[in-house]
Amino acid sequence: MHPLNHPRGRLWPFAAILWGMACGIQAEPTLLTVAQGSAWVREFFPPSGAKELERLVWTNPPAQIDLATLQIWNVRRPWPIREWHWLDAPAASMPTDNRQPLQWQPRAIPPPPSAHKELEIQLAERLSHAMGHSLTYRLPDFNWNAFYRVTVRGIGPESIDAVQVDLNGFLRIHNGTSAAFPKARISLVGTDQALQPPPKPFGLLDLNPDTALTDLWLAPYRSAPLPPVAYPLATEMALPPNGEAEFQFARVVRKPAQITHVCDSDAIPAPTPPGGLPLRRMLLIPNTTQMGLGFPLPPGQADLFLGAARGAPNQSGRVYHTPFPGMFQLDMGVVNTVLASRLVGTEEALPEGAKQVDYTLTLVNRLASPVRIQAVEKPTTPMRWSLVRSSVPCTKTTQELAFDLTLPPQSSKTITYRLRLVARSQS
């Protein structure tokens, strides 16, 4: 019988095609997850065709590699390693004669890590190399920072027309190691240090609860660390050794944006000085795929340009972490054309023992175009409060009231609401 007519022989052409496809697979780009202080690397190696491997030799590994984090992966899972050693490790130095006097020479700068050429890895189990393998490890001395250039069109001194925005996001990565990545797919992990509360004094002096004759020196309270956020940008770039690389990861061209004015009761005291106080103008860009984004945006510095991105920026600020879906927010500063004033009435006693108080919020729009206003009221009272009535619909939470409205051009709006105050229970 001809081999191809045999039931097993008919499978040989199909197996040969699969073997050829496996041998023709190119290695994927290196995955580089950059954190603040280090980076996790995953390098892919093409298949060699061997069915059972017990030994791998890695040529030219990074000099600063953290070998305690080294792992070998097949397609789905990490492969157990029995041992590893350097093939070109220097010979052990001969022991010195104890009868000779000791000579000590100071060394101010530690020597750089020796660059080994080959690392031999012995596997605990046989590995099929039909689909290749990958190595994951950690490298120190990596860092990143993001910055944005935002250009807004449609804002004039007397009106706000249809606002369009251009947004360009750039990422700068620092590589302090001797490892070069000519083609890497970048992702980020980190926290926004601007959200961390400022450090408190060294300590506080307090009375000892056991005896008033002694004092206690209390250590300052340490706030909980911020949870890290992952930014799977998956952008390919070339990262040189001992240097920095910069690339663009976000681009929005001539897309509509929203302008809102924030009236926060923390910034607008009651009673307000005559004439009112200006509100802060916020630029809102939806983080959606329709806008050309559609992925989490890392925090960073932002330069704002009005009309065109020429010359010095109109102002600079900071953008916080923007989730997806979410809203990219940029503070554009205070404006003297949209004002607010607040007034708090006197507390009136009620027959059942509670109290009530009236609040008045006046908003003024001096522009020739309508404006959107978000008013946030946070009643400053030690008593427990509840909303009795409001002249404008609002959203109520346990700590604040939120009003969202649009003010016509050259107009004003007065919002009044009443709160019922009840003394908190003493426990």
C-alpha positions in Angstrom: 0.0 0.0 0.0 1.2 3.4 -0.9 2.1 5.5 2.3 -0.3 8.2 1.3 -3.2 5.7 0.9 -2.7 4.4 4.4 -5.0 6.1 7.0 -2.0 7.4 8.8 -0.3 8.4 5.7 -3.1 10.7 4.7 -2.3 12.9 7.7 1.3 13.5 6.7 0.6 16.3 4.2 -1.6 18.1 6.8 1.1 17.7 9.4 3.7 19.0 7.0 1.7 22.1 6.4 1.3 22.7 10.1 5.0 22.2 10.6 5.8 24.7 7.9 3.4 27.2 9.4 5.0 26.8 12.8 8.5 27.2 11.5 7.5 30.3 9.5 6.0 32.1 12.6 7.8 35.3 13.4 8.5 36.4 16.9 6.0 38.8 18.3 7.2 42.3 19.5 8.5 42.5 23.0 5.8 43.4 25.6 7.1 46.1 27.9 5.0 47.1 30.9 6.6 50.2 32.4 6.0 51.1 36.0 7.4 53.9 38.1 10.8 52.6 39.0 10.9 49.4 37.0 9.6 47.5 34.0 8.3 44.0 33.3 9.5 42.5 30.0 8.2 39.6 28.0 10.4 38.6 25.0 9.1 36.1 22.4 11.4 33.6 20.6 10.3 31.8 17.4 10.0 28.0 17.3 13.1 26.0 16.6 11.3 22.8 15.6 12.6 20.7 18.5 10.0 18.5 20.2 11.6 18.0 23.6 14.0 20.5 25.1 15.7 20.2 28.4 18.1 23.1 28.0 17.9 26.6 26.7 20.7 29.1 26.1 19.9 32.8 26.2 22.4 34.9 24.4 23.1 38.6 25.4 20.6 38.9 28.3 20.3 42.4 29.9 23.0 43.1 32.4 20.6 44.6 35.0 18.1 41.7 34.8 16.5 40.6 38.1 17.1 36.8 37.8 14.8 36.1 40.8 11.9 37.1 38.5 12.9 35.1 35.4 10.2 32.8 34.0 9.9 30.7 30.9 6.5 30.4 29.2 5.2 28.2 26.6 1.9 29.2 24.9 -0.3 29.0 27.9 1.6 28.6 31.2 5.0 29.1 32.9 7.5 26.2 32.6 9.3 25.0 35.7 13.0 25.8 35.8 15.5 23.4 37.6 18.5 25.7 37.6 20.5 28.3 35.6 24.1 29.4 35.4 26.3 31.7 33.3 28.3 29.9 30.7 30.9 32.7 30.6 31.1 33.3 34.3 34.6 34.4 35.4 36.8 31.8 37.1 36.8 31.9 40.9 39.7 33.9 42.3 42.4 32.0 44.2 42.2 32.3 48.0 44.7 34.8 49.4 47.4 33.8 51.8 46.3 34.6 55.3 49.9 35.3 56.3 50.1 38.3 54.0 48.9 41.7 55.4 45.5 42.9 54.3 45.3 45.7 51.8 42.1 47.8 51.6 41.4 50.2 48.8 38.3 52.4 48.9 35.9 52.3 45.9 33.7 55.4 45.6 31.6 54.2 42.6 30.4 50.6 42.4 31.4 48.9 39.2 28.7 48.4 36.6 27.1 44.9 36.4 29.1 42.5 34.2 27.5 41.9 30.9 27.3 38.1 30.5 26.9 36.7 27.0 25.1 33.4 27.6 22.8 32.2 30.3 22.1 28.4 30.4 18.7 27.4 31.7 18.0 23.8 32.7 14.3 22.9 32.6 12.6 20.6 35.1 10.3 19.2 32.4 10.7 18.6 28.7 9.4 21.5 26.6 8.0 21.2 23.1 9.3 24.0 21.0 6.8 23.7 18.1 5.2 27.1 19.0 8.3 28.8 20.5 8.7 30.2 24.0 8.8 33.5 25.8 10.8 34.9 28.8 9.5 37.3 31.4 11.7 39.2 33.8 12.0 42.5 35.6 14.3 45.4 34.9 15.0 48.3 37.3 15.5 52.0 36.5 12.5 52.6 34.3 10.1 55.5 34.5 7.4 57.3 32.5 5.5 60.6 32.4 2.7 61.8 30.1 1.9 65.3 28.9 -0.8 66.7 26.6 -1.2 69.6 24.2 -4.9 70.8 24.0 -6.0 73.4 21.4 -9.5 74.8 21.8 -11.4 76.8 19.1 -14.7 78.6 19.4 -14.1 80.5 22.7 -14.3 84.3 22.3 -14.1 87.1 24.8 -17.9 87.8 24.6 -19.4 84.4 23.6 -18.9 80.7 23.4 -19.7 79.3 20.0 -19.5 75.7 18.8 -16.3 74.5 20.6 -13.9 72.2 18.8 -10.8 70.7 20.3 -7.5 69.1 19.2 -5.8 66.8 21.7 -2.4 65.3 21.4 -1.1 63.0 24.1 2.7 62.2 24.4 4.5 59.7 26.5 8.2 59.9 27.5 9.8 56.7 28.8 13.2 56.7 30.6 15.4 53.6 30.2 18.3 53.6 32.6 19.6 50.1 31.7 21.8 48.9 28.9 19.0 46.8 27.3 17.8 48.1 23.9 14.3 47.3 22.6 14.2 48.1 18.9 10.5 47.0 18.7 8.5 47.0 21.9 4.8 47.2 22.6 4.4 49.6 25.5 1.9 49.5 28.4 1.9 51.5 31.6 1.3 50.9 35.3 1.4 53.6 37.9 -0.4 56.0 40.3 -1.1 59.7 40.2 1.2 61.2 42.8 -0.8 64.5 42.6 -3.7 62.7 44.3 -1.5 61.7 47.3 -2.3 64.0 50.3 0.7 66.2 51.4 2.9 64.8 54.2 2.0 65.7 57.7 4.4 67.0 60.4 6.9 64.7 62.0 4.8 64.0 65.0 2.2 65.3 67.4 2.5 65.9 71.2 -0.4 64.5 73.1 -1.3 63.7 76.7 -0.9 60.2 78.0 -4.3 58.7 78.7 -2.9 56.6 81.6 -1.3 59.5 83.5 -1.4 63.2 83.0 2.2 63.5 84.3 3.7 62.2 81.0 3.3 63.0 77.4 3.2 60.8 74.3 5.0 61.6 71.0 2.6 60.3 68.3 3.9 59.3 64.9 2.1 61.1 62.0 -0.8 59.3 60.3 0.2 57.7 57.1 -2.4 57.7 54.4 -3.1 54.5 52.5 -1.1 54.0 49.3 -2.9 54.7 46.1 -3.8 51.6 44.0 -1.9 51.4 40.7 -3.8 51.7 37.5 -3.0 49.8 34.2 -2.9 51.7 30.9 -2.8 49.1 28.1 -1.8 51.4 25.3 -0.2 48.6 23.2 1.7 51.2 21.2 4.9 50.0 19.4 8.1 52.1 19.7 11.8 51.8 19.7 13.4 52.2 23.2 17.2 53.0 23.2 19.5 51.9 26.0 20.5 54.5 28.7 18.2 57.1 27.3 14.7 58.4 26.7 12.1 57.9 24.0 9.0 59.9 23.2 6.0 58.9 21.2 2.4 60.0 20.6 -0.3 57.7 22.0 -3.5 59.8 21.7 -4.7 62.1 18.9 -8.0 64.0 18.6 -8.5 66.3 15.6 -11.4 68.8 15.3 -13.9 67.1 17.6 -16.7 68.8 19.5 -16.1 69.4 23.2 -18.2 70.7 26.1 -17.5 73.8 28.3 -19.0 73.9 31.8 -18.7 76.4 34.6 -18.3 74.9 38.1 -19.9 76.7 41.1 -18.5 75.0 44.2 -19.8 76.2 47.6 -16.3 75.6 49.0 -15.0 78.3 46.6 -18.0 80.7 46.8 -18.5 81.6 50.5 -21.7 82.9 52.0 -22.3 85.8 52.2 -20.5 86.6 49.0 -18.9 90.0 48.4 -21.0 92.4 46.3 -21.0 91.6 42.6 -20.4 87.9 43.1 -17.3 85.8 42.5 -16.1 84.3 39.1 -16.6 80.6 38.4 -14.1 78.2 37.1 -14.3 77.1 33.5 -13.8 73.4 32.7 -13.1 71.7 29.4 -14.8 68.3 29.1 -13.7 65.8 26.4 -15.6 62.5 26.3 -13.2 59.5 26.4 -15.0 57.5 23.7 -14.0 55.7 20.5 -16.1 58.3 18.5 -13.7 60.9 19.8 -10.7 58.9 18.7 -9.8 57.7 22.2 -11.4 54.8 23.8 -8.8 53.7 26.4 -7.7 54.9 29.9 -5.6 58.1 29.7 -2.7 58.4 32.2 -2.3 61.6 34.3 0.2 64.2 33.3 1.0 67.9 32.5 -1.3 69.7 30.0 -0.7 72.8 28.0 -3.8 74.7 26.8 -3.8 76.8 23.6 -6.7 78.9 22.4 -7.3 79.2 18.7 -4.0 77.7 17.4 -1.1 75.8 18.9 1.4 78.6 18.2 3.7 80.4 20.7 3.5 79.9 24.4 0.5 78.1 25.8 -2.4 80.1 27.3 -2.0 78.2 30.5 -0.7 75.0 31.9 -2.4 72.6 34.2 -2.6 68.9 35.2 -4.9 66.2 34.0 -5.8 63.4 36.4 -6.4 59.8 35.6 -9.2 59.5 33.0 -11.0 56.1 32.9 -12.7 54.5 30.0 -15.5 55.3 29.6 -15.0 58.6 31.3 -14.5 62.4 30.8 -11.2 64.1 30.2 -11.3 67.3 32.3 -9.0 70.3 32.0 -9.3 73.3 34.3 -9.2 76.5 32.1 -9.1 78.9 35.1 -11.6 81.5 36.4 -13.7 83.7 34.1 -15.1 87.1 35.0 -18.1 86.7 32.7 -19.9 84.0 34.7 -20.5 84.9 38.3 -22.1 83.5 41.4 -23.2 84.7 44.9 -24.5 82.8 47.9 -26.6 83.7 50.9 -27.6 81.7 53.9 -30.7 82.6 55.9 -31.1 82.4 59.7 -32.1 79.1 61.3 -35.8 79.0 62.4 -37.0 76.6 65.1 -39.8 74.2 64.3 -42.4 72.9 66.8 -41.1 69.4 66.7 -37.7 70.5 67.9 -35.9 70.6 64.5 -34.8 73.7 62.6 -35.0 74.9 59.0 -32.8 77.3 57.0 -33.1 78.8 53.5 -30.2 79.0 51.0 -30.0 81.3 48.0 -27.7 80.9 45.0 -27.6 83.5 42.3 -25.9 82.8 38.9 -25.1 85.5 36.4 -24.2 85.0 32.7 -22.7 88.1 31.0 -21.9 86.4 27.7 -23.8 86.6 24.5 -24.1 82.9 24.3 -25.7 80.3 26.7 -23.5 78.6 29.3 -23.7 75.4 31.1 -23.3 75.5 34.9 -22.7 72.8 37.5 -23.5 74.0 41.0 -22.4 71.9 43.9 -23.8 72.8 47.4 -22.2 71.3 50.5 -24.1 72.5 53.5 -21.7 73.5 56.3 -23.6 72.5 59.4 -22.8 70.0 62.2 -26.4 68.9 62.2 -28.0 66.2 60.1 -29.8 67.8 57.2 -32.5 66.8 54.6 -33.8 68.6 51.6 -37.3 70.1 52.1 -37.8 71.8 48.7 -35.9 73.3 45.9 -36.8 75.8 43.1 -34.6 73.8 40.6 -34.4 70.0 40.3 -31.2 68.7 41.8 -29.4 65.5 42.5 -29.0 64.7 46.2 -26.3 62.6 48.0 -25.5 62.2 51.6 -23.1 65.2 51.6 -24.1 67.5 48.8 -26.7 68.8 46.3 -25.8 69.0 42.6 -27.6 71.4 40.2 -27.1 71.1 36.5 -28.6 73.8 34.3 -28.0 76.0 31.2 -28.1 79.7 31.6 -29.4 81.8 28.6 -27.2 84.7 27.3 -27.2 87.9 29.3 -29.3 86.5 32.0 -29.3 85.5 35.7 -30.9 82.7 37.6 -31.7 82.4 41.3 -31.9 79.0 43.0 -33.5 78.7 46.4 -33.7 75.6 48.6 -34.6 74.8 52.2 -33.0 72.3 54.5 -34.4 70.7 57.7 -31.8 70.4 60.4 -31.9 67.8 63.1 -29.3 67.3 65.9 -27.2 64.2 65.5 -27.6 61.5 68.1 -24.9 61.3 70.7 -23.4 57.8 70.9 
